[in-house]
Amino acid sequence: MPMRMEVSQNSYPDGQIPLRERCFTPMAWRGFALFLLGAVAIGVAAYLFTLLEHLSGRYLTWANETSWAIPFFGAPLGLMAIIYLRNRFFHGTQGTGIPQTIAALKMPYGKDRHILLSLRIAIGKFLLTAMGLFCGASIGREGPTVQIGASILHTISLYVKYPRHLLERGLILGGGGAGIAASFNAPVAGIVFAFEEIGRSFEKHNATTIVLTVAIACQVVLLCLGEFYLFYGVVNVELVSVRGWVALLIIAVVLGLLGGAFSRILLKMVDVTVKLWQTHPYRMAGGIGLVLGLIGLASSGLSYGSGFLHAKQILIEGETLPWYYPFARMLATFATLVSGIPGGLFDPTLSAGAGFGQLFSELFPSVPAQAVILLAMVAFFSGVVQSPITSAVILVEMTSAYQMILPLLICAIIAYEFSHMVCRNSLYEEISETFLRVFRERRGKEQAS
């Protein structure tokens, strides 16, 4: 591992590094160049994930229409292959990637962070997530992009002089925020998520780095695509009637509670099955793959993949999916998360929320359907991840529904409060503590020996 080269602030009476040393030396220019290269690499990774998600969606549609057996048997075989590669070559890539990034921030700055953030992990996260998308798992790409982004910027910190606040937190926060932003072309949401969920505090001294990384990564995606785009599409709707606000309250309470229950049961299931994963990893992977295949078979293939296309069909195109779609999506996402394969949570959760919104729109026919669907998406998403501000901001950026910003914020906060009653700890925070606990136990054994 290369030696870290840090700027010593103790050399200056006021603790401030002179502008000349920060900006006009060969080492400074090297730092700027590598930082720019890292931010560009995050954007490229997000762009490639965008292409892979679209390609995997087309493949799964073709496979399901050609023969039910292709995706049905592809799921268990794919999951077993992913678990084998993960355990053999890419340990540390399991799960969404966001808890690992949070856990890395809680570790003291030093070589131990490479357990969760490294180029090896970034490469493995990309390859295994791509496999998961094509085998029909219910996963998104934002979580993996967060860990990839944090890994890239953490790695360059090993080669260049940076201020200590960047080495300890700033680069990881910037890489993680850029992963969210570039995945959905939602720069503000990426910045908010870096503070709200990854860092869990506002850090003014790291804000510049976070904003620059997010801006560069998003611009790279737009340049690769050749145009500006909204993740879902334009939604021009508003919520002004009393019935609309009544619907908001009911949706926020019901889906907030449901999202909290989803997270709490998931955390308990992960704890219950941890020993089985250690002793019988391939049987567990094959069994969960068969569960995914059965859910896909029962839902006529609607549960396969990230759910992005289905959410877009409901929200933008106005199509009506079967009533059971959100439940099938929830079950598939639950099984996928229990499997521990690399993959994100945002896409499937938002898609399930869109399905619930379709059901609620039938209960409130006088309220614009798109408004009800947006409220359901933000409520369920906020209930699961317990990041209310990010939930509202990201949906506005995905749809340009600026007239809905206040209702979405209120809905997200109410859903969060009711979710918190059911699941006291955030899903990402709880899983990150698991990573830290394993790390401390390993470190304790090493010191004892």
N, C-alpha and C positions, 0 to 999 in steps of 0.2 A: 504494500500500500504506500503511495507516495506521501512524502512529508507535507504536512499542512503549513502554509506560510501565512501568518497573520500579521496585521498591522498593530504595532504596539502603541497604544494610546498613552502609556505611562511616560513616553519620551517627551511629551508636551505638557507644560504646566496646566493648561486649561482642559486637557483631555481631548482637544479637538485636533484632528489631523489637518494640516495646511492644505489649501485648495490645490497647490502645485503638486503635492504628493498624491492627492486623491484623483487628479484628473490629467496631469501632464507629465507622466513618467511612463517608460516602457511597460512597467508592471501594471500600471493603471489601464493602459490601452489594451493590454493582454486580458485583463479582467473584463473590460467592456466587451471585447470581441467574443470571449467565451460565454459571457452572459447572453449576448445576442444570439450566438449559435445555439445555446440551450433553449432559449425562448422559441426560436424558429423550429427546433426539433420537436418541441411540445406541439406546436401548431401542425407540423407534418404528421405526427402521430394521431392527432385528433382528426385530421383530414382522411387519413387512411382508414381509421375506424368508421368514419362516415360512409366511405365507399364499401367497406366490408359489411356494414349493417344493411345497406341497400341490396348488396349482392346476396347476402344470406337470406334476406326476406324473399327475394325472387326464387332462390334455390328451394327454400322450404315450401313455398307455394307450389312450385313445380313438382317437388317430391310428393307432397300430400295429394295432388291431383293425379299423379301417375300411379302411385300405389301407397296405401296406408302403411305397408310394411317398411318402406324406406325410412321415414322419420321415426316410426315406432321402434325399430331395432337400431337405428342410428343413434338414438339418445343414450341407451346404456353402453353401447360400444364406445361412443364418443366420450362419455363421462369417465369410463375406466381408463381410456387412453390419456385423458387430461390428468387424472389423479396419478397415473404412473409417471408421466413426465414431470408433474409438479413435485412429487416426492423424490424422484431420482435426480432431477437437475435444477429445479426452480423452487426450492423451499423458501417460503416467505411471500409467495404470490397468491396464497389462498384468500378467498373472500373478495370484497368489493375493492379494497385498496385504500379507502378513506380511513378506516380504523388504524391501519398501519402507519399512515401519515401522521395521524394524531398522536399515536404512541411514540413515534420517532421524535416528535417535538418535546415529549415529556422525558426523553432520555437525555442525560448530560451529553453535551457536545463532545464527540470523540469517535473513535473507530467503531464503537458498538452499533452505531446507527446503520452501518452497512448490512446488518442483519435484516433490516426492513426496507432500506433504500440503497439501491446500487444499479449499475447498468445491467448486471445479470438479471436482476429482478425486473427491470424495465423491459428487457427483451422477452423474458418469460411471460410477463403479464400480457404483453401484446400478442404473442403467439397462442397462448392458452385461451385468452378471451376470444380470439378469432375462431379457434376450434369450437368453443362453447356456442358462439353465434350460429355456426353451421350445423351443430348437432341438435339444435332445437331447444336449448336451454333458455329459460326466461330471464335474460340478462340484458343490461345496457352497457354503454361504453364509458360513462362519465367517471365511475369509481376507478377503473383501471387507468384512465388518463390522468387522474389525480395522482396516483402512486407513480406512474411513469414520469409525470412532470416534476414531482418532488424528488424522484430518484435522479433525474438528469441534472437539476440545479444543485442538489446536494453533492453529486459527483464532481461538478466543476469547482466546488468550493475547496476540494482537496488539492487543487493545483494552483490557486491564485490567491493573492492577498485581497481580503475583503474586511470591512469593519466587523467587529465581533457580533454586533446585533444581527447582521445578515448571516453570519456563519451559524449562529445559534438557532435563529427562527426565520429570518426574513426570506431566505432563498427557498426554504421548504414551503412557507406560506405562499410565496409567489408562484412556485411550480404547481402547488395544489389548486390554487385559485384559477390559474391559467387552464388547468385540466378541465374544470367545470365550464369555464367561459368558452373555451374553444370547442368543446363538445356540442354546445347548444347555440353558439353565436350569441351568448348572453354575458357580455363583459361585466355589467354591473352586478349581476347575480354571482359571478365568479369572485368578484372582490368581496361582496357581502358574505359569501360562504366561507372565504378564507378567514374572515374575522369571527363570524357567528359560530361556525361549527369546527373548523380545523384549529384555529388559534384560540377561540372562545374568549377573545378580548380584542379591543381596538388598539392597535399598535401604530401610533403616528410615525415613529421613526422607521417602520418597515413599509409604510403605505406607498411610498414612491416605487419601491422595488416591485410590490404586488401589482400596482397599476401598470407599470411598464411591461412586466411579463405578460399580463393579461392582454394588453393592447397589441403587443407583437404577435402572440400566439393566435389571437382572433384574426388579425390582419393576414397572417399566413394562410389560414383556412379560406378566407375570402378570396385571396389571390389565386389559390389553387382551384377554387370553384369557379372563379371568373365573374362572380356577381355577389351582391348582397342578398341574403336570404333570411327568412324567418323560419324557425325550426318546424313549426306546424303550418303557419300561414296566417293571413290577416283575419282578425276577428274584430268586427266593428259593432259592439253591443254595449249597453249600459244597464244599470240596475237603479230604477227610480221609484218603482211602485212599492207600496206597503207590503203587498204579497211577496214581492221579490226579497225584501229584507226578512220576512218571516221564513221564506225558503232558505235564506242564508243561514239563519240561526239553527234551523232543524238539520240542515246538511252538515254544518260545522260540528254540531253535537254528536250526531249519529256516526259520521265518518271519522271524527276525532277519536271517539271511543273504539271504533273498529280498527283504526290504525294503531292505537295503543295496544289493543289486544293482540293484533298481528305481531307486533314487536316483542311483547312480553312472552307469548307462546314460542316465538322463534328462539329467543334467548334461552328459554328453558329446554327446548328441544336440542339446541346445540350442546348444552351442558350434559344432557342425558346421553347423547350419542357419541360424546368425545372418546370414550374408551373403545366403542365399537369401531370408530374410524382408525384408532391406533392398532387394533388387533386384526380387523378384517376390512381394510380400505377398499379393495376391489369388489368384494361382495356388496358392500354398502353403496359404492358408486353404481354398480350394475343394478342394484335394487331400486335406487332412486331414479336411475335412468328409465327403468321399466314403469315406475310411477309417472314420470313425465310422459312416457309413451301412452299410457292408459288415459291420462288427462287429455292428451292431444287427440286420441282416438274418440273419446267421449264428446269432445268439443269440436269435432270435425276439423281439427288442425288449428283452431283459433288460439290455442295456448302456446304454440311454438313461437320462438323468436322473441325479440325485444318488446313487441307490442306497439312500436311507433306507428306502423301503418294503420293499425286498428284504431288507435287514438285519433289519428288524422282523419280517418273515415268518419268517425263519430262527430268530432268537433268541427271540422272544416267542410267535409263533403256531405254531411247530413245523413249518412247512411245509418240504418238501424241494424245493429247486431243482435243476436239472440240474447234473451234476458240473462242467461247463465254465464255470459262472457266474463264479467268482472270477477265472478267467483272462480271460474276456471283459471283466469289469469293470476288471481291471488294464490290459489293452490300450487300452480306451476312455479310461481316466484318463490313461495315458501319452500318447496322441495329443492329448488335450485340453490337457495341460500343455505339450506341445511347441508347440501353436498360440499360446500366450501370451495367450489371451483371459482376461478377468477371471473368477475363480472359485476356490473353495476346494478343499482337498485332504482335509479331515477326513472328510466324509461318504462319498466314494467309497472311501477307504482302509479305513475301518471296515467298509463293506459288503463289500469284497473279503475282509477278514479273517473276517467272518461266514461267507462262502462256504467259505473254507479250513477254518474250524471245523467246518462240516458234513461235510467230507471226513475230517477227523481223528476226528470222533465215531464214524465207522464203524470206525476202527482201534482205538478204545478203547471198546468197547460197555459195559464195566462202570463207566465213569466217567460221571457225569451229563452229558447232551449240552449243556445250557446252560453248564455250567462249562467244557467244552472249547471251546465257541464263544466265550465271553468271553475265554479265554486266547488263542485265535487272533486275535481282534480286537485285543487289546492288544499282542500280539507283532508282528503285521504293521504296525500303526500306529506302534509305537515304532521298528520297524526302518526305516520310511520317513522319519519326521520326526525321529527321534533325540531325543525329549523324553520320557524314560521316566516321570518322576513325573507329568507332565500326562496321559500316556496312561492310567495306572492310575486317577488321581483322576477323570478325566472319565468313564470307563466306570462307575465306582461311582456317580457322581452321575446318570448317565443311566438307571441301572437299579435304584438303591437296593440293590445287591448288596454290602452292607457285610461280610458274612461272607467275601467273596472279596478283600478289600482287600489282605491280605498275599500271597496267591498272585499276584494281578495285579501288585503292585509287584515281586515277585521275577521274574516272567515278563518284565515290561517291561524291567527292568535287564539281564537275561541277553540278551534280544533286542537291546537297545541295544549291548551289548558286542560281539556277533557282527556286528551291522550296521556298527559302527565299524571292524571289521577289513576290510570290503569297501569302504566309503565313508568315507574319513577325515574328511571335512568334512560338517557338517550341511547338508541340502538348502537350508533357508531361509538359513543363514549364507552359503553359497557364492553363492546368487543375489543376496543383499544386497551382497556384495562386487563383483558385476558392476555393479550400479547405481552403487556408489561409484566404480568404475573409470571408468565412462562420465562421471560427474559431474566427476571430477578431470581427465580428458582435455579435456572441454569448457571447464572453468575455465582449464586451461593454455593452450588456444588463444586464449581471450579475453584473457588477460594478455599473451600473445606479440604479439597484434595491437594 
